[in-house]
């Protein structure tokens, strides 16, 4: 449970601020036209004043005018009725611990997805991570063996950087689905969150590893870990890149995904199996998982408003008082 409090400043009657338009007009009037109302003395020459230096009183003669204009501004602010808002929120979140188990076998370079399967999976997984800021998320990669690339963490910036660098060839080639799933379960099973989830992404058939996928599914069920499995690959044939002395060559190969096994593992853990045959289908799958595993957030919010106009009114009063004192004492001028 987290708690925070913030203070927001607002104005109850902001329409009074339109009167601020008068401030430059009043200033222009006082400085430009006041001299025409002032009494003048006619003299034949001003040469006698050429060498005279202005006194400190003459330099400060406009201080009362500035006080009057500032008082007008602060009166307008007071009339706009400034208020401070004290906002308190009690937020309760039921976080979810999620481990993404990503197949990085060589077959994930097939280009039935654009640019290929693994880059498409990484992009969609990234979007999935960004959409779940309250959850603990980790990453396990597997091919012929499995490895924890990032333990479950709330620091999603670290997870994003790790995911970005994942590519085929980092591990021995093969497809050890059971190993990858078991490693993911070991990383999430002890989490203190209410829900524990593994998102398993693969494009093949289990052909290596010491742990069968069905056994890993039983382990997941025992630890109350829900598995969402995703079969990535089009139906039929898909173009696979091969390195040759003449550069990259492509060969169409049959897409083989053990859908029955992946579906069984998901169903035994109260999860769900999805088949993604295109980029859009893969995005849709992750949106569906995101919808099924939404964190519950309960928010109780309290707002309290406090009028803050009094300081501005007091400042305006002080400025008017200062103007009167200066105008009728040390800066007093003869009519």
C-alpha positions in Angstrom: 0.0 0.0 0.0 1.3 3.4 -0.9 0.3 6.9 0.3 1.1 10.3 -1.1 -0.1 13.8 -0.7 0.2 16.7 -3.2 -0.7 20.4 -3.1 -2.3 22.1 -6.1 -2.8 25.8 -6.5 -5.9 27.1 -8.3 -8.2 30.1 -8.5 -11.9 30.1 -7.7 -12.7 33.2 -9.8 -10.1 33.4 -12.5 -12.2 35.8 -14.6 -11.0 38.7 -12.5 -7.6 38.3 -14.2 -9.1 40.1 -17.2 -8.7 43.3 -15.2 -4.9 42.9 -15.5 -5.3 44.3 -19.0 -5.9 47.7 -17.3 -2.4 47.7 -15.7 -0.4 48.7 -18.7 -3.1 51.1 -19.8 -3.0 52.8 -16.3 0.8 52.9 -16.4 0.7 54.5 -19.8 -1.8 57.1 -18.7 0.2 58.1 -15.6 3.5 58.3 -17.3 2.3 59.9 -20.6 -0.5 62.2 -19.7 0.1 63.2 -16.1 2.5 65.8 -17.1 -0.2 67.8 -18.9 -2.1 68.3 -15.6 1.0 69.3 -13.7 1.5 73.0 -13.0 4.3 74.6 -15.1 6.5 77.6 -14.6 7.4 79.7 -17.5 11.1 80.8 -17.7 13.1 82.4 -20.4 16.0 79.8 -20.3 16.9 76.5 -18.8 20.6 77.0 -18.9 20.8 77.5 -15.2 19.5 73.9 -14.7 21.9 72.3 -17.0 24.6 71.7 -14.4 22.2 70.7 -11.6 22.3 67.1 -10.5 19.1 65.2 -9.7 18.4 64.6 -6.0 17.5 61.2 -4.5 13.9 62.5 -4.1 13.6 63.2 -7.8 14.9 59.7 -8.6 12.3 58.1 -6.4 9.4 60.3 -7.4 7.7 57.5 -9.3 7.8 55.0 -6.4 4.3 55.9 -5.2 3.0 55.2 -8.7 4.6 51.8 -8.8 3.1 51.0 -5.4 -0.3 51.9 -6.7 0.0 49.7 -9.8 1.3 46.8 -7.8 -1.5 47.2 -5.2 -4.0 47.0 -8.1 -2.4 43.8 -9.3 -2.4 42.1 -5.9 -6.1 43.2 -5.4 -7.0 41.5 -8.7 -5.2 38.3 -7.5 -7.1 38.4 -4.2 -10.4 38.9 -6.1 -9.6 35.8 -8.2 -9.7 33.9 -4.9 -6.6 31.7 -4.9 -7.0 28.3 -3.3 -4.6 25.6 -2.3 -5.8 22.0 -2.8 -4.6 19.3 -0.5 -5.1 16.0 -2.2 -4.5 12.7 -0.4 -4.8 9.2 -2.0 -4.6 5.7 -0.6 -3.7 3.3 -3.3 -3.8 -0.5 -3.0 -2.3 -2.5 -5.8 -2.4 -6.2 -6.3 0.8 -6.6 -8.3 1.5 -9.6 -10.5 4.8 -11.4 -11.0 5.4 -12.3 -14.6 8.2 -14.2 -16.3 8.5 -14.1 -20.1 10.1 -17.3 -21.3 11.3 -16.6 -24.9 12.5 -19.2 -27.4 15.7 -17.9 -29.1 16.4 -21.0 -31.2 17.7 -20.5 -34.8 14.2 -21.1 -36.2 13.0 -17.8 -34.5 14.9 -16.1 -37.4 12.2 -17.2 -39.8 10.8 -14.3 -41.7 7.1 -15.2 -41.9 7.0 -12.3 -39.3 8.5 -9.0 -40.2 11.4 -8.5 -39.8 11.5 -12.0 -38.2 9.9 -14.0 -35.4 12.2 -13.1 -32.6 12.3 -9.3 -33.4 8.6 -9.3 -33.6 8.2 -11.1 -30.3 10.7 -8.7 -28.6 8.8 -5.7 -29.9 5.5 -6.9 -28.7 6.9 -8.1 -25.4 8.4 -4.6 -24.9 5.0 -3.0 -25.4 3.5 -5.5 -22.9 6.1 -4.6 -20.3 5.6 -0.8 -20.8 1.8 -1.3 -20.2 2.3 -3.0 -16.8 4.3 -0.5 -14.7 3.0 -2.0 -11.4 4.1 -5.6 -12.0 7.3 -7.5 -11.3 8.5 -8.9 -14.6 11.5 -11.1 -15.5 13.0 -12.7 -18.6 14.1 -16.3 -19.3 15.6 -17.3 -22.6 15.9 -20.9 -23.9 16.9 -22.9 -27.0 18.8 -26.1 -26.4 19.2 -25.0 -22.8 17.7 -22.2 -20.6 19.1 -19.2 -18.9 17.6 -16.5 -16.6 18.4 -13.3 -18.5 16.7 -11.0 -16.0 15.2 -12.0 -12.6 11.7 -10.5 -11.8 12.2 -6.8 -11.1 10.2 -3.6 -10.9 13.0 -1.8 -12.7 11.6 -2.1 -16.2 14.3 0.0 -17.7 16.9 -2.7 -16.9 14.5 -5.4 -18.3 14.0 -3.4 -21.5 17.8 -3.1 -22.1 18.3 -6.8 -21.5 15.5 -7.7 -23.8 16.8 -5.5 -26.5 20.1 -7.4 -26.7 18.5 -10.9 -26.9 19.2 -12.8 -30.1 19.6 -16.4 -31.4 23.0 -18.0 -30.9 23.4 -16.9 -27.3 22.7 -20.5 -26.1 23.2 -24.0 -27.6 20.7 -24.5 -30.4 17.6 -26.7 -30.0 14.2 -26.3 -28.5 14.1 -27.2 -24.8 10.6 -26.0 -24.0 10.4 -27.9 -20.7 13.7 -26.5 -19.5 12.7 -22.9 -20.4 9.3 -23.3 -18.6 10.9 -24.9 -15.5 13.5 -22.1 -15.3 10.7 -19.5 -15.5 8.7 -21.3 -12.8 11.7 -21.4 -10.5 12.1 -17.6 -10.9 8.4 -16.8 -10.1 7.3 -19.5 -7.7 8.5 -17.7 -4.5 7.1 -14.3 -5.4 5.0 -12.7 -2.7 2.4 -11.3 -5.1 -1.1 -12.7 -5.4 -0.8 -13.9 -9.0 2.2 -15.6 -10.6 2.3 -15.9 -14.4 4.6 -17.4 -17.1 4.3 -16.2 -20.7 5.9 -19.0 -22.8 6.8 -18.0 -26.4 8.0 -20.7 -28.8 7.9 -21.7 -32.5 8.8 -25.4 -32.4 8.6 -28.8 -30.9 10.4 -29.8 -27.7 13.5 -31.7 -28.9 16.1 -31.3 -26.1 16.5 -30.7 -22.4 16.1 -33.0 -19.4 12.6 -31.8 -18.3 9.6 -32.7 -20.5 7.2 -29.8 -20.9 4.3 -31.8 -19.3 6.4 -32.3 -16.2 7.2 -28.5 -16.1 3.5 -27.9 -16.4 2.8 -30.1 -13.4 5.4 -28.1 -11.5 3.7 -24.9 -12.5 0.4 -26.2 -11.3 1.9 -27.3 -7.9 3.2 -23.8 -7.3 0.0 -22.1 -8.5 1.7 -20.6 -11.5 -0.5 -19.8 -14.5 1.0 -20.4 -17.9 0.0 -18.6 -21.1 1.7 -20.3 -24.0 2.1 -18.8 -27.5 2.9 -20.7 -30.6 4.6 -18.3 -33.0 4.6 -19.1 -36.8 2.5 -19.1 -39.8 0.6 -22.2 -41.0 2.3 -24.2 -43.7 5.8 -23.1 -45.0 8.0 -20.3 -43.8 11.2 -18.8 -45.2 14.3 -19.6 -43.1 17.6 -17.8 -43.7 20.8 -19.8 -44.1 24.4 -18.5 -44.3 26.2 -19.8 -47.3 29.6 -18.9 -49.0 27.5 -16.8 -51.4 25.7 -14.9 -48.6 22.3 -15.3 -47.0 20.0 -17.8 -48.8 16.4 -18.6 -48.0 14.7 -22.0 -47.9 11.0 -22.6 -47.2 10.6 -25.1 -44.4 7.5 -26.6 -42.8 6.3 -24.8 -39.6 6.0 -27.4 -36.8 4.5 -26.3 -33.5 3.4 -28.8 -30.8 0.1 -27.0 -30.3 -1.5 -30.0 -28.4 1.3 -30.0 -25.8 1.3 -26.2 -25.4 -2.5 -26.2 -25.0 -2.4 -29.0 -22.5 0.2 -27.2 -20.3 -1.8 -23.9 -20.4 -5.1 -25.6 -19.6 -3.6 -27.6 -16.6 -2.5 -24.3 -15.0 -5.7 -22.4 -15.7 -3.9 -20.5 -18.4 -4.6 -20.3 -22.1 -2.9 -21.2 -25.4 -2.7 -18.8 -28.3 -1.5 -19.3 -31.9 0.0 -16.2 -33.5 0.4 -16.5 -37.3 1.4 -12.8 -38.0 2.7 -9.6 -36.4 -0.9 -8.3 -35.8 -2.0 -11.7 -34.4 1.0 -11.7 -31.9 0.1 -8.1 -30.8 -3.5 -9.3 -30.3 -2.4 -12.2 -28.2 -0.4 -10.0 -25.9 -3.3 -7.6 -25.6 -5.5 -10.5 -24.6 -3.0 -11.7 -21.9 -2.8 -8.1 -20.7 -6.6 -7.9 -20.4 -6.8 -11.3 -18.6 -4.0 -10.4 -16.1 -4.9 -6.8 -15.1 -3.7 -5.6 -11.7 -6.5 -4.4 -9.4 -6.1 -0.8 -8.1 -8.3 0.7 -5.5 -8.0 4.5 -5.0 -9.6 6.6 -2.2 -9.1 10.3 -2.9 -9.7 13.2 -0.6 -9.6 16.9 -1.6 -9.5 19.9 0.8 -9.6 23.5 -0.5 -8.1 26.4 1.5 -8.6 30.0 0.5 -5.2 31.8 0.1 -6.5 35.4 -0.9 -5.6 37.0 2.5 -1.8 37.4 1.9 -2.5 39.1 -1.4 -5.0 41.4 0.1 -2.6 42.3 2.9 0.2 43.0 0.4 -2.2 45.3 -1.6 -3.1 47.1 1.6 0.5 47.5 2.6 1.4 48.9 -0.9 -1.5 51.4 -0.7 -0.4 52.5 2.8 3.2 52.8 1.5 2.1 55.0 -1.4 0.1 57.3 0.9 3.0 57.6 3.4 5.5 58.4 0.7 3.2 60.7 -1.3 2.4 62.9 1.8 5.7 62.8 3.6 9.2 62.6 2.1 8.0 62.5 -1.6 5.3 65.2 -1.1 5.0 67.5 -4.1 3.6 71.0 -4.2 0.4 71.5 -6.3 
